[in-house]
Amino acid sequence: MRVPLLLVAGLALQLTAALSLSQVAGPPERDQLHMLVTRAILPQLRHPDFSHLRPALEEVYRETDYSPRWLSAGSAPRAMLAELADAPNHGLVAADYDVDWLERELTAIQAGDRSPERIARADVALTVSFFRFASDLHLGRITPEQAGFKFSEGDKPLDLPALLRGGMATGRWHHVVATAEPSLTLYRRLEAALARYRTLATAPLSPIPAPPGGKSKIQPGDRYAGVASIAERLRLFGDLPANAAAPSSDRYEGALVDAVRAFQERHGLQADGVLGRDTLAELAIPLATRVHQIELSLERLRWLPELHAGPAIAVNIPSYRLWAFADARDDAAAQLTMAVVVGRAVKARETPVFIGQMRYLDFSPYWNVPPPIQRAEIVPRLGRDPGYWERENFEAVSVDGKGAPVTVLDDSTMQGLKSGALRVRQRPGAKNALGGVKFVLPNTMDIYLHSTSAQQLFSQARRDFSHGCIRVEDPAALAAFVLRDQPVWTPERIRGAMAAGKQSTVMLTQPIPVLIFYTTAIVEADGKVRFASDIYGLDARLEEALSAR
């Protein structure tokens, strides 16, 4: 019986493949693999030391008796290399995962250079790069503490060996990578925006000319040579509808003014349609800079904890915005959103980035003046203007909590305030700096949310006016949200407690997570990409920390 020639050729190819795999998985490779995993260092890598990954590496290679995991797994090496090369679309840097070096190593191996050292080195390096990539996506490239923040990611376990096993079993490496990323819909939307802005950044744009004749701004109805350039940009960004007619003259008017208002609103500017200095500066920012803003924002979002089902409150400092979510896992389910005022952009006044738990509310609260404010502001003001004490409804209490409040400002009271034996507090009422309600999330920095009588501040585009605490635009609505599972607290009762002039405390039935975070790029549920000024300079600080890691 004659065997068909094609079948013979097929059997020969299978035999060759089997021999090559046996060469890859031979004892010398096992010795080399064991040595590399034990030493946990590869000088050829951009980050040679991977000792922090040794336990995970030992687990996956013990399962194969230290035989190669990747180079005996068909197309897996190339599939993983493609995922690593796609790192920029996740806001990461492909060079951090040695993509070019791995490409050269795999090419050399496929060309026949199968020395035990090269086989072991490439296999371990690919595992290390995959583990680093997954970990960076899940937790961030650096920790919040390394970037100067006083919080940690909390408990965000990531089973790296299980991820590798899942990929080897299914071959769905793109899905495996996606499972390592944060599940926040906010993160997913921002990642999609990154891809879009990377594409936009390749488009050539005409320069924007300065206003004519030394003018500082262009008003609607003015003539301006930059009308076509601005229309071009706003059409690209999506603020000017694609079907809007192109400007027929150099007069700034009509749909273009509306588009500028939309652009201003997305960039935290006063949405008045006037082409002033700030608006023209924002329009001129290169799109590559916007791409970088999104990348840094994605890094910070990786630091946030995995949220569970249930309510949550989030505040983004640069956006001056608060959201209250019925379900923390779905930020499209915001039941409430409002403007906020945050800490001033000066040292010791900035609102800190942290994660807390709201536990109770104080209606008609006292304002217990923090010692730094008492020393630096209140005591000097009282020295110049003793009448300030009575006008502001102040009193003093002993720091040890003993004795009755001191309501009269005299020499003895001033001495106690100066020495720190007494502390100032403001009684509940119309003049109280905290307004009608204080939302308490206990923390060592004494940061909380509260109402305010200075409602005019919420009409400002830039709203960093506080000493660090967060003032909310609609405190009654926020109180109704956090007390919604306590039916006795009707809107009428809430308003009455806020105006009572006597402090009362209401405990929440369950603590509510509060995320106070900082990103200068965000995509809200309406799909619009919004950019904010880096008011505290934290983008620059994060860049430095990433460079120094």
N, C-alpha and C positions, 0 to 999 in steps of 0.2 A: 504493500500500500504506500503510495507516494504522499508525502506531507506537503500541502500547499506552501509555496514560497513566502506568501504574506504571513502565514502563521509562524513559519520558522523565524522570520524577521521580528515578529512580535515577541516570540519567546526569548530571542536574543536580547531585545531591548529590556524585557523584564529582568533577565538575569544580570545584565549590566547595572540596572538600577539597584537590584538587591545587593550586588557586590559593592557598589559605591556607598550604600547605606551602611553596610557592614564595616567599610573603611572608616566612615564618619564616626561610628559608635564603638570603635575598637578600644581595647584596654588603654593604649597610650593617651587617647583623648579623655578617658575617664580620669586618669591621673592628673592631667593638665587641668581639667575642669575642677576637680576637687581642690587643687592647689590655688586656683584663681578665686574660687568661692571662699576658701579659708582666709586667704590674704586680703580679699575685698579691696583690691586696688589694681587699676589698669592705667599705666602712664599715658597710653594713647588717647584716652578719653578727655574731653574738655574738663570734666570734673572727675579726676582720677579716683578719688576715695569714695567708695560706696559701702562703707562698713555699716551704715545705718540700715542697709538693705540685706545684710548677711542672713538674718533669720529667715526671711522670705526666700532668699536664694537657696539656702540649705534645704528648706522644705520642698521646693519644686524639684531640685536635682536629686534629692534622696529617693524621690518617687521613681526615677529612671536609673537608679544606681549610678548616678553621675554620667549618664550618657547624654549627648546633646538633645535639647528639647526642640530646637528650631530647625536645625539642618537635617533632621530626619523627618520633617513634617511637611513635605511637599511645597506648596505655594505660600505657606505661612510666613516665611521670612520676608518675601517681597510684599505681601499684604500688610504686614506690620510696618515695613519701611515706608509704604505709602501713607499710612496713618501718621507716622512721625513727621514725614515731610509736610503733612497738612497742618502742622502745629500752628503756623501763623493764623489760620482761620479760626483758631480757638483763642487767639490773643497771646500765644506763646512763641518761642524762638526755636526753629528747627535745629539750629547749631547746638542748642543745649542737650540734644539727644543724639549727637554725633551722626547725623544722617549721611553726610558726605563720606565720612570715614567708613561707616558700615556698608555703604554702597560699593566702595572700592574693595572692601574685604569680601563681600558676597560675590562680586564679579571675579575676583581672583580665585576664589574657591570653585566657582562654576567653570573657570578656565582650566582647572586641574591642579591648582596649588592646594593640596589637601594635607598639609603638614599637621600633626597633632596640635601643635601650638596655635596655628591659625584657626583651626576648627574650634578649639576650646575658647579661644579669645573672642571670636566672632559670636559664638553662641551665648557666652556669658554677657558680652557687651549688649547684645540684642535684648536679653532679658532685663539687664539693668536699665537700658533706655526705655523699655516698655514700662517698667515699674516706676521710673522717675516721671515719665509722661503722665501715667495714670494718677500718681500722687500729686503732681503739680496741678492737674485738672481738678482734683477733688479738694485739696487743701490750700492750694496756692504755692507759689514758688518760695515765698518766705512766710514767716508767721506774722500775725499782727504785732506781736511784741517786738520783732525785729524792725518793724516800720514805725515804732514809737507809740503804739496804742496799748492801752491798759485793759486788754481783754484777750481771750484765747478762743479758738474755734469751738472749744467744748469737745464733746464726745462725738467724733465723726469717723468711726472705724472704716477702714478700707481693706478688704481681704485681697491682697495682691495675688497670692497663689491661686485663689479661686477664680479671679479674673483671667489669669493665664489658662487655667484648665478649661474655662468656658470657651475661650477663643479657640483653643486647640480642638475642642470637641465639635464646635459648630462651624468654625471658619468665618464667623460673622464678626470680624475684628472692629468694624465701624460701630456696631452695636455695643460691643464690649467697651470701647472707648467712651461712648455716650453714657453708659451706665456709671462710669467713674465721675462724670461731671455733676455739678449741683443740680438738684431737681427743681429749683426755683424757676417759675415761668419768667420772672424778671431776668434771670441769667440767660435763658434760652432766647428771649426776644433781643437782648443786647448782643448776643453772639450772632444772631441773624443780621442785625444792623451792622456788625463789623464786616461781614461779607459784602453787604451793599456798599458801605463807605470805602472799602478797598477798591471796588469797581469804580465808584465815583471819582476816587483820587487819581485815576488814570486819565480822566478827561481833561483836555486843555481848556483853560479858562482865560478870558480876556481880562486884563487888569482893570481895576476900578479907579477912575480919575478922581482927583481931589475936587471939592466944591469950587466953583469959579469965583474969581474976584476976592479971595480971602474969606469967603463966607464960612461960617462954622457948621451950617446945617442946610439941608434942602427940605423945604416945606412942600406938602402936596400942592400941585399947581405950578411949581417952579420949573424953569427949564434947566436941564442938567445933561451934560454930555455922557454921563455914565448910565443913563437909563437902559440902554441895550445890554450893557455888561451885567447890570444887576438883574435884569429880566432873565438873562442866560443862566445865571447862578441859581436864582430862585426856582426856575423851571427844573433845573437839575436836582435841586434839593427836594422838590415836591411841594414847596410853598405856593408856587404859581402853577395853577392847573395846566396840564399838558395841552388842553384844548383852548387855552386862553390865547387870544390874538397877540401877535408880536407888537411891540410899541410902534406906532406909525410916525412918531415924532420924538423930539427930545424933551417933551413935557412929562413931568413926573405926576401921573394921575391914574385914576381908574383902578383896574384889577391889580396893577403893580403895587399901588399903595396898600391894598388889602393883603397882598402877598408879603409885603414888608412887615405889616402888623403880625401876620402869622409867624414869620421868621423871628421877630422880636419876642413874641410870646414863648417860642420854643427855646430861646436863648436867655431867658431871665431878664429881658430888658423891658422898659416901659413901652407897652404896645400902642404907641401914638401915631405910627406911620411916618414919623419924621426921620429923615436920614441925617442923624446927628453923628458926632464923633464916635460914640460907643457902638452904634449900629454899623457904621461903615467899617470900623475896626473888626467887628465880628464877621461881617461879610467877607473881609479880606483874609481871614485866617485860612491857611492852606488845609486842604482836606486830609493831607497826611497827618497833620496835627490832630484833627478830629479822630482819625483812626487810632492814634496813640492814646487819646483820651479814653476811647472805648476799651482799649487793651488794659489800661490801668484800672478802669472801673470793673472789668471782668475779674481782675486779680483780687480786688477788694471783696467782690461778691462771693468769691470762693471761701473767704474767711467766715462767712455767716454760717450759723448752725443749721443743721437739718431741722426744719420745723415740723411739728406734728399737727394733726387735725385739731381745729379749734381756733379761737380768735387770736389775733395778733395786731400790734400797732407798730408802724415803721415811720421813721423820720429820716429824710435825706437832708443833711445839713446844707450843702450848696444849693439845693433846689428850694430851700425854705418851704418844705412841704411835708405834710403828715397824711398817712393813709391808715385806716382802720379796716381790717379784713375779717370777715366772718369765718373764713377758712384760710389759715396761714399757708396752706399748700397751693393756693390759687390766688395770686395777687390780682387777677382779673375780677375777683369777687369782692372788691372794695365796697364796703357799705358807707364809707365816709371818707372824704378827703378835704383838707383845708390848708390854708396858709399858716405858717408859723414864723415866729421871730426867734433867732438863735443868738448865740454869744458873739460878741464883737471880735473882729479879726485883729486882736492885739493880745499880747502875752497875758496869761492868767485870766482871760475873759472868754476864751474859745469854748464852745460846747464840745465836750469830749465824745469820741466814738466809743460806744460800749453797748452791751446787751444786758438788759435788766428785766425785772419782773414787777409789773404794777400790782400792788397788793391792797391798797386802800385809797380813799379819797377823803380830803378834809374840806368840808363846806365852810364858807366864811372863815378862812384860816387866819391864824397869826402869821406874820412874816418874821421869822427869826433871822435877823440880819447876820450873815456870815462874818466871822471875826475880821477877815481881810477888808471887807467893805466897811465895817465899823471903824477900823483903824484908819483906813486911807480916805474915807469919804464922809461918814456920818459925824465922827468926833470933830474933825476940822470944820465942817459946816456948822455944827452947833457952837463951836468957839466963836465963829464970825457972826452967827445969827441964832441966838438962843430961842427966838420965837419959832424956829423950824421944828422944835420938839413938839409943841402943842399943835401947830398946823398939820403936822403929819401923823398925829395921833400915836406918838411913840410912848413906850414905857420901858422900864429896865427890870430885869430879873437877875437874881444871883446865878452864877454859873454852876453852883452846887445844888440848885433847885430849892433852896431853903428860903423861907420868908415870903412875905407878900410882895407883889410887884410894886416898883417905885414909879409913881406917876408924876412926880415933881422934879424938874431939872434944877438942881442947885449945885453948889461947889462940891458937896460930898458925892452927888451923883456923877458929876463930870470926872472926879478923881477915880471913881470906880470904873467908869467907862474907859478911861485912859489906861488904867492898870490892867484891865481885862477881868477884874473881879465881877463886873456887871456886864451883861450883854443887852443890846437894844433889841426890842421887838416892836412891831407895828400891830396895833389892835385891829380886829376885823372891822370892816366898814367900807364906805365908798372910796376912801383914800388909800386903802391897802394895796400894796404893790402887786400882790398875788391875785387880786380881784376876788371873785366869789368862790373859786374852787382850786384846790391843789391836788394834782394826781401824783401819788407817791410811789416810787419804785426805789426802795431802800438801796443806797450805795454809799461808798466812802467819800465820793466827791460831792455829795449833797446836791445832786442834779435831779430835777423833777420837772413836770409839765404843769402849767398853771394858766389861769385867765389873766386878763389885764384890762385896766381902764383906758389904756392908750390905744384904742382901736384904730386911730389914724395911721399907725405904723404899718398896718397890713395893706395899705394902698401903695406902699413903696415897692419898687422892683427889687432893690437890695434891702434885706431885712436882718442885718446883724447888729442888733442894738442892745442885747441883754448882757448880764454879767455871766452867762453860761447856761442858765436854765432856759427852758423852751416855753414861750408864750404861744397859746393856741387861739386861733381866730374865733372858733365857735365852741367854747367850753361846755355849754349846756348840751350840745349835740354829742360831744365826746363823752360826757358823763352819762348820757342816756345809752350810748353804745356799751360802755363798760359795765353798766348796771342793768342791761337788758334782760338778764335772767332773774332779776328781782322786781317783780311786777309792782310792788308797792312804790317803787321809785318812778312815778309818772313824770312827764315833762313839767307839769305844774309844780309838783313837789320839789323837783330839782331846782327850778327857778326860785322857789320860796326859800330853800336851804341856802342858795347862793346869796340871797339878799337878807338873810336873817340877822346878820351882824353878831352872831354867836357861833363859835366853832363847834362843829359836830363831825364825827368820823364815821365813815361807812366802809366796812371791810368787803372786799370782793369775795364771792363764793369760791372762785378759782383764780389764781394769779394769771395775769395776761402778759405774755412775752412782749417786750418793747425793744425794738432794734433801732438804735441811733447810729446810722451809717453815713458814709461819705463817698459819693461818686459824682464826678463831674459830667458823666454821660449816663442817661437812663432812657428806657423806652417804656412808657406807660401803656395801660391797656388800650388806649386809643390808637396805638401803633406809631405815634409820632416820636421821633428821636429828639430828645431834649438835652441841650448842653448847658452847663452852668459854669460860672467863674470859679476858679480854684481859690476861694476866699482865704483859706488858711495856708496855702502853699503846700498842701499835702501831696499833690501829684509830683511835684519836684522832689519831695522827701522820699516818696516811694521809688522814684527812679533811682535815686542814690542808693537806697537799700538793695534794690534789685541788682545794681551794678556791683555792689560790694559783697554779694553773697558768695 
